[in-house]
Amino acid sequence: VETATVRASSLNNNDNNNDNNKNNKNIDDNYNNNDKNNNNTKRKATNAPRFKDGTTAALCMIAKGEDLYIDEWADYHFSLGFETIYVYDNSENTSLFYWAAERRKRGDDVELVPYKGIGKAREAYDDCMLIRSRQSSLRNHSWVAFFDGDEFLALKKHKNIVDLVEELAPEGSGVGEVGINWLVFGTSGRDMYQPLPVTKRFQHRDKEVNQHTKSIVRTASYVQTWSPHIFILKDAVVKVDTTGKNISGPFNINGPMDVAVLHHYACKSQAEYAEKIARPRADNGMFRDQVALIPLAGEVLDTSAWDFLKKAVPKYSIYDDPVFDTW
């Protein structure tokens, strides 16, 4: 399976280069020296869906400890119509360098930015919105989504991200941000990591949406990131939920789940959850509240993300072979 191959090659590169710890600077320098060649001047126009004015949607994330999961996450969101994915690599060893290079060889518009340090999400989002997304004449993003590597957008009524945004925030509407509620998935009773897709392993969720929202933001309306859940917009510009109702701040209590939700795989397995809470967050450098993220199995079976991924990227269907049920 191609996904497994890419994932394994990324990990092997890290293992075989334990001198990577001394070569981190070389990787960063290599990236910076080749930035124009790899990320802009050789970039080709894509077949991503476009808004009526010819612009596209992009996706920005800050990554820390995502090596095992990011390939599936990228496959999934490219299939939703995002043209470009900007990955700010917050790991100490710039571990996603080889992964991003492999994705670009396959024709995907991935830009990797080494971004070490504690609590760098706000800076990364500002850099993405104000600088990176405007670098190339072949890029013309009018909307950028800010999702983490454990968040998968699930569309209930629209074919792709462009269709969703065009309905909720047409040009001239005064809408500059669309907030989408979390739908939190639990462990599905799994104790340990397994080398299977996240959307296959974890299919049990809460009954209701979580009040937190994550956003897709209009580039022309953006001023600054306040937090991963709050964006400062220009005057007279509003944020709406997926029903078109005006909302503000990071929360949307009892938000809708019939148009779009953000599947949040907050815990994964018990072991992965334990590893997650042992490291500081990429957004603010603080450790997670263990009480707030007690890993429950999940109450409602929901296979929608897995069903979408298999249909959009057929290679994943192999994981429905009964042999994987014994893992």
LINKA-V243846 format. One record per residue. RES is the residue in three letters. SS is DSSP state (A for helix, B for strand, O for the rest). PSI is psi in whole degrees, 0 to 359 (NA if undefined). OMEGA is omega in radians with two decimals (none if undefined). Layout:
RES SS PSI OMEGA
RES SS PSI OMEGA
//
This chain:
VAL O 131 -3.03
GLU A 319 -3.11
THR A 314 -3.13
ALA A 323 -3.13
THR A 313 -3.14
VAL A 317 -3.11
ARG A 315 -3.12
ALA A 319 -3.12
SER A 324 3.10
SER A 316 -3.12
LEU A 321 -3.13
ASN A 321 3.10
ASN A 321 -3.14
ASN A 318 -3.11
ASP A 316 -3.07
ASN A 344 -3.10
ASN O 50 3.09
ASN O 344 2.88
ASP O 1 3.04
ASN A 328 -3.13
ASN A 325 3.05
LYS A 339 -3.06
ASN A 6 -3.13
ASN A 317 -3.13
LYS A 323 3.11
ASN A 319 3.12
ILE A 313 3.14
ASP A 316 3.14
ASP A 319 3.12
ASN A 316 3.11
TYR A 311 -3.07
ASN A 321 -3.13
ASN A 332 -3.10
ASN O 12 -3.04
ASP A 314 -3.10
LYS A 317 -3.10
ASN A 316 -3.02
ASN A 329 -2.92
ASN A 340 -3.06
ASN A 300 -2.97
THR A 334 3.12
LYS O 3 -3.09
ARG O 137 3.12
LYS O 154 3.06
ALA O 145 -3.09
THR O 173 3.08
ASN O 19 -3.13
ALA O 148 3.09
PRO O 150 -3.07
ARG O 150 3.02
PHE O 171 -3.08
LYS O 333 3.13
ASP O 7 3.09
GLY O 358 -3.13
THR O 174 -3.07
THR B 174 3.07
ALA B 143 3.11
ALA B 169 -3.11
LEU B 134 -3.12
CYS B 137 3.09
MET B 152 2.98
ILE B 127 -2.95
ALA B 134 3.02
LYS O 116 -3.13
GLY O 31 -3.08
GLU O 8 -3.01
ASP O 321 -3.06
LEU O 344 -2.93
TYR O 343 -2.89
ILE A 332 -3.12
ASP A 314 3.09
GLU A 316 -3.13
TRP A 317 3.13
ALA A 315 3.09
ASP A 315 -3.09
TYR A 311 -3.03
HIS A 331 2.97
PHE A 325 -3.14
SER A 341 3.09
LEU O 357 3.05
GLY O 7 3.04
PHE O 132 -3.10
GLU O 317 -3.04
THR B 142 2.99
ILE B 122 3.07
TYR B 120 -3.11
VAL B 116 3.06
TYR B 107 -3.01
ASP B 106 -3.09
ASN O 8 3.13
SER O 159 -3.11
GLU O 333 -3.07
ASN O 18 -3.13
THR O 50 -2.92
SER O 344 -3.09
LEU O 5 -3.11
PHE A 311 -3.08
TYR A 324 3.09
TRP A 313 -3.12
ALA A 321 3.12
ALA A 320 3.11
GLU A 319 3.12
ARG A 321 3.13
ARG A 324 3.08
LYS A 327 -3.14
ARG O 0 3.08
GLY O 6 -3.14
ASP O 142 -3.13
ASP O 81 3.13
VAL B 130 3.03
GLU B 122 3.13
LEU B 133 3.13
VAL B 110 3.05
PRO B 129 -3.04
TYR O 72 -3.10
LYS O 160 3.08
GLY O 172 -3.09
ILE O 136 3.08
GLY O 49 -3.01
LYS O 3 -3.02
ALA A 315 -3.11
ARG A 315 3.12
GLU A 318 -3.12
ALA A 316 -3.13
TYR A 320 3.08
ASP A 316 3.13
ASP A 318 -3.14
CYS A 313 -3.03
MET A 322 -2.99
LEU A 340 -3.06
ILE O 296 -3.00
ARG A 316 -3.04
SER A 354 -3.12
ARG A 10 -3.01
GLN O 320 -2.94
SER O 141 3.10
SER O 342 3.12
LEU O 351 3.09
ARG O 134 3.11
ASN O 71 -3.08
HIS B 129 3.02
SER B 345 3.10
TRP B 140 3.07
VAL B 129 3.07
ALA B 147 3.14
PHE B 92 -3.13
PHE O 152 3.07
ASP O 172 -3.10
GLY O 348 3.08
ASP O 17 -3.13
GLU B 126 -3.12
PHE B 123 -3.13
LEU B 127 3.11
ALA B 114 3.12
LEU B 130 -3.08
LYS O 333 -3.03
LYS O 351 -3.04
HIS O 151 -3.09
LYS O 326 -3.08
ASN O 176 -3.07
ILE A 326 -3.14
VAL A 316 3.12
ASP A 318 3.13
LEU A 309 -3.06
VAL A 321 -3.14
GLU A 327 3.11
GLU A 320 -3.05
LEU A 333 -3.03
ALA O 62 3.13
PRO O 155 3.13
GLU O 133 3.14
GLY O 0 -3.08
SER O 344 -3.06
GLY O 4 3.11
VAL B 125 -3.14
GLY B 359 -3.09
GLU B 136 3.05
VAL B 119 3.14
GLY B 133 -3.08
ILE B 128 -3.09
ASN B 147 2.97
TRP B 146 2.88
LEU B 108 -2.93
VAL B 130 3.09
PHE B 144 -3.12
GLY O 201 -3.05
THR O 348 -3.01
SER O 28 3.10
GLY O 12 -3.10
ARG O 134 -3.08
ASP O 327 -3.00
MET O 163 3.03
TYR O 142 3.00
GLN O 142 -3.11
PRO O 61 3.12
LEU O 158 3.14
PRO O 145 3.12
VAL A 316 -3.08
THR A 345 3.03
LYS A 318 -3.06
ARG A 324 -2.98
PHE O 105 -3.04
GLN O 21 3.10
HIS B 128 -2.99
ARG B 175 3.03
ASP O 161 3.11
LYS O 322 -3.05
GLU O 161 3.11
VAL O 153 2.97
ASN O 150 -3.06
GLN O 340 3.14
HIS B 144 3.05
THR B 152 2.91
LYS B 161 -2.86
SER B 156 2.90
ILE B 127 -2.96
VAL B 138 3.08
ARG B 128 -3.07
THR A 323 -3.11
ALA A 344 -3.11
SER A 350 -2.98
TYR B 137 3.02
VAL B 308 -3.04
GLN B 156 3.00
THR B 127 3.04
TRP B 320 3.05
SER B 170 3.10
PRO O 346 3.14
HIS O 356 -3.07
ILE B 127 3.10
PHE B 138 3.09
ILE B 125 -3.10
LEU B 166 3.08
LYS O 160 -3.14
ASP O 146 3.07
ALA O 13 3.08
VAL O 138 -3.03
VAL B 162 3.01
LYS B 137 3.11
VAL B 161 2.99
ASP O 189 -3.02
THR O 3 2.96
THR O 355 -3.08
GLY O 3 3.13
LYS O 137 3.09
ASN B 132 3.07
ILE B 169 3.10
SER O 160 3.13
GLY O 189 -3.03
PRO O 349 -2.99
PHE B 152 2.97
ASN O 91 -3.06
ILE O 133 -3.09
ASN O 40 -3.12
GLY O 165 -3.09
PRO O 154 3.08
MET O 12 -3.07
ASP O 354 3.14
VAL O 309 3.10
ALA B 143 3.03
VAL B 164 3.11
LEU B 104 3.11
HIS B 118 -3.09
HIS B 107 3.12
TYR O 71 -2.93
ALA O 331 -3.03
CYS O 321 -2.91
LYS O 224 -3.13
SER O 170 3.11
GLN A 317 -3.11
ALA A 319 3.13
GLU A 325 3.08
TYR A 317 3.14
ALA A 320 3.12
GLU A 323 -3.10
LYS A 314 -3.08
ILE A 351 3.12
ALA O 351 3.14
ARG O 151 -3.14
PRO O 153 3.13
ARG O 150 3.12
ALA O 335 -3.05
ASP O 322 -3.09
ASN O 1 3.10
GLY O 359 -3.13
MET O 161 3.07
PHE O 148 -3.08
ARG O 152 3.07
ASP O 111 -3.07
GLN O 328 -3.13
VAL O 320 -3.07
ALA O 338 -3.08
LEU O 36 3.07
ILE O 122 -3.01
PRO O 102 3.05
LEU O 160 -3.07
ALA O 328 -3.03
GLY O 146 -2.99
GLU O 327 -3.00
VAL B 127 3.06
LEU B 127 -3.11
ASP O 106 -3.10
THR O 12 -2.97
SER A 319 -3.13
ALA A 318 3.11
TRP A 318 3.12
ASP A 319 3.12
PHE A 314 -3.08
LEU A 317 3.14
LYS A 321 -3.13
LYS A 319 -3.09
ALA A 325 -3.10
VAL O 86 -2.96
PRO A 337 -3.13
LYS A 335 -3.11
TYR A 342 -3.10
SER A 337 3.14
ILE A 332 -3.09
TYR A 355 3.02
ASP A 356 3.05
ASP O 133 -3.10
PRO A 338 -3.13
VAL A 329 -3.12
PHE A 345 3.12
ASP A 344 -3.13
THR A 355 -3.09
TRP O NA none
//
